[in-house]
Amino acid sequence: MTALNELRLLPWSGPEGKPCYLSTDDSGGYMSRLADNVEAVQLGTAAELLEQASTTLDDQDAGPEDLLPLAKELTRALRDVLRVATSRGHLLAVSEPRRY
């Protein structure tokens, strides 16, 4: 069995919100490419939401009806970005040789 630190955390959750992992030596395989594409979309969405948040916060007329949905979307995007960062951090730790 592959050690947990050798698995790739995928950018989506499984049943009951549990993390999904990929075990493969092929970084160019279908599932790896799919995960890469989903991560790219998630990061792009987060960047767009950041722009929207900046614009909304600069708007003197923005009220709770504007801020609450935005806060919910930002929370979702932050969760996605954190998962991507965690996954990529694990990938770096596994792929980089140890330095002593």
BAMIKE-614889 format. One line per 5 residues: number of its first residue (from 0); for each residue x negated, y, z negated of N, C-alpha, C. Coordinates in Angstrom, 1 decimal, padded with zeros to 4 digits. Layout:
BAMIKE-614889
NUM = X Y Z X Y Z X Y Z; ...
This chain:
BAMIKE-614889
0 = -000.8 -001.2 000.0 000.0 000.0 000.0 -000.9 001.2 000.0; -000.4 002.3 000.7 -001.2 003.5 000.8 -001.0 004.3 -000.5; -002.1 004.9 -001.0 -002.0 005.8 -002.1 -001.2 007.0 -001.9; -000.6 007.5 -002.9 000.3 008.7 -002.7 -000.5 009.9 -002.2; -001.8 010.1 -002.6 -002.5 011.2 -002.1 -002.9 011.0 -000.6
5 = -002.7 009.9 000.0 -003.0 009.7 001.4 -001.7 009.8 002.3; -000.6 010.0 001.7 000.7 010.2 002.4 000.9 011.6 002.7; 001.6 011.9 003.8 001.9 013.3 004.2 003.3 013.5 003.6; 003.4 014.6 002.9 004.8 015.1 002.4 005.4 015.7 003.6; 006.6 015.2 004.0 007.3 015.7 005.1 008.1 016.9 004.8
10 = 008.4 017.8 005.8 009.1 019.0 005.5 010.6 018.9 005.3; 011.1 017.7 005.0 012.5 017.6 004.7 012.7 016.6 003.5; 013.8 016.6 002.9 014.1 015.7 001.8 014.9 014.5 002.2; 014.8 013.5 001.4 015.6 012.3 001.7 016.9 012.4 000.9; 017.5 011.2 000.7 018.8 011.1 -000.1 018.5 011.7 -001.5
15 = 019.5 012.4 -002.0 019.5 012.9 -003.4 018.3 014.0 -003.5; 017.9 014.5 -002.4 016.8 015.6 -002.5 015.5 015.1 -002.8; 015.3 013.8 -002.8 013.9 013.2 -003.1 013.0 013.5 -001.9; 011.7 013.7 -002.2 010.7 013.9 -001.1 010.5 012.7 -000.2; 010.2 013.0 001.0 009.9 012.0 002.0 008.5 012.0 002.4
20 = 007.8 010.9 002.6 006.4 010.8 002.9 006.2 010.0 004.2; 005.1 010.3 004.8 004.7 009.6 006.1 003.4 009.0 005.8; 003.3 007.7 006.2 002.0 007.0 006.1 001.6 006.7 007.5; 000.5 007.3 008.0 000.1 007.1 009.4 -001.4 007.5 009.5; -002.1 006.9 010.4 -003.4 007.3 010.7 -003.4 008.2 012.0
25 = -002.3 008.3 012.6 -002.1 009.0 013.9 -001.5 010.3 013.7; -002.3 011.4 013.6 -001.8 012.7 013.4 -001.1 013.3 014.7; -001.3 012.6 015.8 -000.6 012.9 017.0 000.6 012.1 017.3; 001.0 011.2 016.4 002.2 010.4 016.6 003.5 011.1 016.6; 004.5 010.5 016.9 005.8 011.1 017.0 006.3 011.8 015.7
30 = 006.2 011.0 014.6 006.7 011.6 013.4 005.8 012.7 012.9; 004.5 012.6 013.1 003.6 013.7 012.7 003.9 015.0 013.6; 004.1 014.8 014.8 004.5 016.0 015.7 005.8 016.6 015.3; 006.8 015.7 015.0 008.1 016.2 014.6 008.0 017.0 013.3; 007.2 016.5 012.3 007.0 017.2 011.1 006.3 018.5 011.3
35 = 005.3 018.5 012.2 004.6 019.8 012.6 005.6 020.8 013.1; 006.4 020.4 014.0 007.4 021.2 014.7 008.4 021.8 013.6; 008.9 020.9 012.7 009.8 021.4 011.7 009.1 022.4 010.8; 007.9 022.1 010.4 007.1 023.1 009.6 007.0 024.4 010.3; 006.7 024.4 011.6 006.6 025.7 012.4 007.9 026.5 012.4
40 = 009.0 025.8 012.5 010.3 026.4 012.5 010.6 027.0 011.1; 010.3 026.2 010.0 010.5 026.7 008.7 009.6 028.0 008.4; 008.4 028.0 008.8 007.5 029.1 008.6 008.0 030.3 009.4; 008.4 030.1 010.6 009.0 031.2 011.4 010.2 031.8 010.8; 011.1 030.9 010.3 012.3 031.4 009.6 012.0 032.2 008.4
45 = 011.0 031.8 007.6 010.6 032.5 006.5 010.0 033.9 006.8; 009.2 034.0 007.9 008.7 035.3 008.4 009.8 036.2 008.8; 010.8 035.7 009.5 012.0 036.5 009.9 012.7 037.0 008.7; 012.9 036.1 007.7 013.7 036.5 006.5 012.9 037.6 005.7; 011.6 037.5 005.7 010.8 038.5 005.0 011.0 039.9 005.7
50 = 011.0 039.9 007.0 011.3 041.2 007.7 012.7 041.7 007.4; 013.7 040.8 007.4 015.0 041.1 007.1 015.1 041.7 005.6; 014.4 041.0 004.7 014.4 041.5 003.3 013.9 042.9 003.2; 012.8 043.1 003.9 012.1 044.4 003.8 013.1 045.5 004.3; 013.8 045.2 005.4 014.7 046.2 006.0 015.9 046.4 005.0
55 = 016.4 045.3 004.5 017.6 045.4 003.6 017.2 046.2 002.3; 016.0 045.9 001.7 015.6 046.6 000.5 015.3 048.1 000.8; 015.0 048.4 002.0 014.7 049.8 002.3 016.0 050.6 002.6; 017.1 049.8 002.8 018.4 050.4 003.1 019.1 050.9 001.8; 019.3 052.2 001.7 019.9 052.8 000.5 021.3 052.3 000.3
60 = 022.0 052.0 001.4 023.4 051.6 001.3 023.6 050.1 001.1; 022.5 049.3 001.0 022.7 047.9 000.8 023.2 047.6 -000.6; 024.2 046.8 -000.7 024.8 046.4 -001.9 024.7 045.0 -002.2; 025.3 044.5 -003.3 025.3 043.1 -003.7 025.7 042.2 -002.6; 026.7 042.6 -001.8 027.2 041.8 -000.8 026.2 041.5 000.3
65 = 025.2 042.4 000.4 024.0 042.2 001.3 022.9 041.4 000.6; 022.7 041.7 -000.6 021.5 041.2 -001.3 021.7 039.7 -001.8; 022.9 039.3 -002.2 023.1 037.9 -002.7 022.9 036.9 -001.6; 023.5 037.0 -000.4 023.2 036.0 000.6 021.7 036.0 001.0; 021.1 037.2 001.1 019.7 037.3 001.4 018.8 036.6 000.4
70 = 019.2 036.8 -000.9 018.4 036.1 -002.0 018.5 034.6 -001.8; 019.7 034.1 -001.5 019.9 032.7 -001.3 019.1 032.1 -000.2; 019.1 032.9 001.0 018.3 032.4 002.1 016.8 032.5 001.8; 016.3 033.5 001.1 014.9 033.7 000.7 014.5 032.5 -000.2; 015.4 032.1 -001.1 015.1 031.0 -002.0 014.9 029.7 -001.2
75 = 015.8 029.5 -000.3 015.7 028.3 000.6 014.4 028.3 001.4; 014.1 029.5 001.9 012.9 029.6 002.7 011.6 029.4 001.9; 011.6 030.0 000.7 010.5 029.8 -000.2 010.3 028.4 -000.6; 011.4 027.7 -000.8 011.3 026.2 -001.1 010.6 025.5 000.1; 011.0 025.8 001.3 010.5 025.2 002.5 009.0 025.5 002.6
80 = 008.6 026.8 002.4 007.2 027.2 002.6 006.4 026.5 001.5; 006.9 026.4 000.3 006.2 025.7 -000.8 005.9 024.3 -000.4; 006.9 023.6 000.2 006.7 022.2 000.6 005.7 022.1 001.7; 005.7 023.0 002.6 004.7 023.0 003.7 003.3 023.3 003.1; 003.2 024.2 002.2 001.9 024.5 001.6 001.4 023.3 000.8
85 = 002.3 022.6 000.1 001.9 021.4 -000.7 001.4 020.3 000.2; 002.2 020.1 001.3 001.8 019.1 002.3 000.5 019.4 002.9; 000.3 020.6 003.3 -001.0 020.9 004.0 -002.1 020.9 003.0; -001.9 021.2 001.7 -002.9 021.1 000.7 -003.4 019.7 000.5; -002.4 018.8 000.5 -002.7 017.4 000.3 -003.5 016.9 001.5
90 = -003.1 017.3 002.7 -003.8 016.9 003.9 -005.2 017.3 003.9; -005.4 018.6 003.5 -006.8 019.1 003.4 -007.6 018.3 002.4; -007.0 018.0 001.3 -007.8 017.3 000.2 -008.2 015.9 000.7; -007.3 015.3 001.5 -007.6 013.9 002.0 -008.6 013.9 003.1; -008.5 015.0 004.0 -009.4 015.0 005.2 -010.7 015.6 004.9
95 = -010.9 016.4 003.9 -012.2 017.0 003.7 -013.1 016.1 002.9; -014.3 015.9 003.3 -015.3 015.1 002.5 -015.5 015.8 001.1; -015.7 014.9 000.1 -016.0 015.5 -001.2 -017.4 016.0 -001.2; -017.6 017.2 -001.9 -018.9 017.8 -002.1 -019.3 017.7 -003.5; -020.5 017.2 -003.7 -021.0 017.1 -005.1 -022.2 018.0 -005.3
